[in-house]
Amino acid sequence: MSAAGWFYVQDDKRLGPVGVEHIVHLVVTTALPPSALVWRQGLREWTEADHVPEIAALLPPPLPP
């Protein structure tokens, strides 16, 4: 399990710190959109979750059209 150092925005509120697995769980269960903003120390700015390599690598591939 990863260290709880991630923050995310949900319903206009900044939440965290949580582990990366928690963010992935929220996205996979559709409680959080993949475009939700996330941040941890070391990132320059808040970034969409599916644009962060260490989160994107844990997300399932999108469904085909």
Secondary structure, 3 states (H helix, E strand, C coil): CCCCCEEEEECCEEEEEECHHHHHHHHHCCCCCCCCEEECCCCCCCEEHHHCHHHHCCCCCCCCC
